[in-house]
Amino acid sequence: MMSYGNGMTMVEKIFAARVEQDRLSPGDLVNVKVDLALGNDITAPVAIKEFKRFGLDRVFDPEKIVLVPDHFTPNKDIAAAEQALVLRRFAEDYGLKYYFEVGRMGIEHALLPEQGLVRPGMIIIGADSHTCTYGAIGAFATGVGSTDLAAAMASGEAWFKVPPTIRFEYSGHLPEWVSGKDLILLTIGDIGVDGARYRAMEFAGTAIDTLPMDGRLTMANMAIEAGGKCGYMQPDQITFDYLEGRVAQAYTSVYSDQDAVYEKRYTYDVSNLEPQVAFPPSPDNVYPVSEAKGVKLDQVVIGSCTNGRIDDLRAAASVIRGRKIKKGLRLLVIPATQQIYRQAMDEGLLADFIDAEAAVSTPTCGPCLGGHMGILARGERALATTNRNFVGRMGHPESEVFLSSPAVAAASAVAGTIVHPGEVLS
Amino acid sequence: MILQGRIWLFGDNIDTDAIIAARYLSTTEPRELAAHLMEDIKPDFPGLVQNGDIIVAGNNFGCGSSREHAPLAIKGAGISCVIARSFARIFYRNSINIGLPILECDEDLSGLRAGEDQLKVNFDLGTITHLQSGREYQAAPFPPFMQELISRGGLVEYVKARLEGC
């Protein structure tokens, strides 16, 4: 049902300002300058190949292209090493300011906000579907393919159809052990993997007002899992506090009008929400953790662009501290960036994981997409804090992936079966 | 443009991990990718598919990862066209950008016989004809902007022309 009003949403206003029009509506086509264009070691080699077809000796702006080798790095094999080399050489040849080598890098969608490269009101494209993460900071950010990245590297521009916006309101306050991951899994489970196809997803409500930035990034990150073009929170004090000390440049926050037109509204009272678990083989196959209780696990993965940030590691460590993981199970913990890794070390979180007999890895997307560092054998079952559990996502086509929050993942690693964190701590 | 080919059927929400698994993403060569097309959900598919065949699918085809390797693998296998009830947006964009013909058709084609039935697709009229029965289906027309992208041969040629124009 349409809401009646004349106002515009945050995304409509970001685009309207860019094309210097008073008003834009869903469906309008715009060609805009992008503020950042991102690629990784899987998508950028294809983009670079396409870019060469332009026959240019320069990119549109060497300070607005970001390349992060994070998927198959540290290089998993010779072919991956060759792809990483394509990025490294391109970054050198074209003088890119933001190329993050192994040792400095992190998983791109944790890294860019952390490094202060994302500001409210920006337009960001990335040849990675989880580029939508940056909406948590009040930017318009969306995933594209390699050819789109190539065209943006050449021209600095990209075309978009202004998306209709769906508003998601979460009222009440989150119970203990319930996080941003549970809110977004609940939402995807409700609307389905195409429930927000081509739509902008606006996240709001009292539970969002108090949700820390790491939880917001988790939610925006998984907008794509509902088919969303972007997912966003409007900037507030939590945003400004996060940006403080990271972002030197001035920025203008953009807000949806009070009478903005939304295509649809969903409301959820989350005061009694249980942690959520997505069953294989789809992120919309979601049940409360109580209905997943007892599912036996071979591997647990805590990390990824969805849940590899410091709050995620703190939540996991608070469950696992002083305990051992279940014999016969593997727990992999992957801090998403070098800075998070270092902070987790300083806070003693890595010691908690290692003492529990977890393997702690350098930042990589590795296992999330079945690349390396934790591939599943036939018939094996994993619980992961990642974003997708499609057939074969983490390894053998006959392996299974369940998705949850870091707290549920840590508790389940101790129990050996999927369990509510409260049960492990009691 | 008119295409004709034998069809293969796929369901709803076919994700790009299913189209081409991540373990094969250390190459960008369409022919190499094609050898593993749909492998995890239909292991015999790479051996069955022939030049000119058409993929017919349900809703939200190509959801998930942005990997352009997915339409590249489909193109590399010689698939002439993908018809779906709807496409995920990044896959749609990627297909147009690399010149893989795709069509949205909201009619139910799931009763057709995979590997046997033939469709004739007229892109100018947006019509899809089932050769065995003569039945005609209507596809959604491309917006004018997409038509221009397609007629220029993809995004790179389109942007090249724009850059040279200014």
Chai-1 contact restraints between the chains, C-beta under 6 A:
chainA,res_idxA,chainB,res_idxB,connection_type,confidence,min_distance_angstrom,max_distance_angstrom,comment,restraint_id
A,L29,B,F145,contact,1.0,0.0,6.0,A-B,restraint_1
A,I42,B,L25,contact,1.0,0.0,6.0,A-B,restraint_2
A,P45,B,T28,contact,1.0,0.0,6.0,A-B,restraint_3
A,V46,B,T28,contact,1.0,0.0,6.0,A-B,restraint_4
A,V46,B,E68,contact,1.0,0.0,6.0,A-B,restraint_5
A,E50,B,V156,contact,1.0,0.0,6.0,A-B,restraint_6
A,R53,B,V156,contact,1.0,0.0,6.0,A-B,restraint_7
A,A79,B,S26,contact,1.0,0.0,6.0,A-B,restraint_8
A,A80,B,S26,contact,1.0,0.0,6.0,A-B,restraint_9
A,Q83,B,S26,contact,1.0,0.0,6.0,A-B,restraint_10
A,D128,B,S66,contact,1.0,0.0,6.0,A-B,restraint_11
A,S129,B,S65,contact,1.0,0.0,6.0,A-B,restraint_12
A,S129,B,S66,contact,1.0,0.0,6.0,A-B,restraint_13
A,G143,B,S66,contact,1.0,0.0,6.0,A-B,restraint_14
A,G143,B,I90,contact,1.0,0.0,6.0,A-B,restraint_15
A,G145,B,S66,contact,1.0,0.0,6.0,A-B,restraint_16
A,G145,B,E68,contact,1.0,0.0,6.0,A-B,restraint_17
A,G145,B,N94,contact,1.0,0.0,6.0,A-B,restraint_18
A,S146,B,E68,contact,1.0,0.0,6.0,A-B,restraint_19
A,T147,B,N97,contact,1.0,0.0,6.0,A-B,restraint_20
A,T147,B,I98,contact,1.0,0.0,6.0,A-B,restraint_21
A,T147,B,L155,contact,1.0,0.0,6.0,A-B,restraint_22
A,A151,B,L155,contact,1.0,0.0,6.0,A-B,restraint_23
A,A151,B,V159,contact,1.0,0.0,6.0,A-B,restraint_24
A,S155,B,V159,contact,1.0,0.0,6.0,A-B,restraint_25
A,S155,B,L163,contact,1.0,0.0,6.0,A-B,restraint_26
A,V193,B,N13,contact,1.0,0.0,6.0,A-B,restraint_27
A,V193,B,C63,contact,1.0,0.0,6.0,A-B,restraint_28
A,D194,B,N59,contact,1.0,0.0,6.0,A-B,restraint_29
A,D194,B,N60,contact,1.0,0.0,6.0,A-B,restraint_30
A,Y198,B,R89,contact,1.0,0.0,6.0,A-B,restraint_31
A,L369,B,A22,contact,1.0,0.0,6.0,A-B,restraint_32
A,G370,B,A22,contact,1.0,0.0,6.0,A-B,restraint_33
A,G370,B,R23,contact,1.0,0.0,6.0,A-B,restraint_34
A,G371,B,A22,contact,1.0,0.0,6.0,A-B,restraint_35
A,F390,B,D15,contact,1.0,0.0,6.0,A-B,restraint_36
A,F390,B,D17,contact,1.0,0.0,6.0,A-B,restraint_37
A,V391,B,D40,contact,1.0,0.0,6.0,A-B,restraint_38
A,V391,B,I41,contact,1.0,0.0,6.0,A-B,restraint_39
A,G392,B,A21,contact,1.0,0.0,6.0,A-B,restraint_40
A,G392,B,D40,contact,1.0,0.0,6.0,A-B,restraint_41
A,R393,B,D17,contact,1.0,0.0,6.0,A-B,restraint_42
A,P397,B,D40,contact,1.0,0.0,6.0,A-B,restraint_43
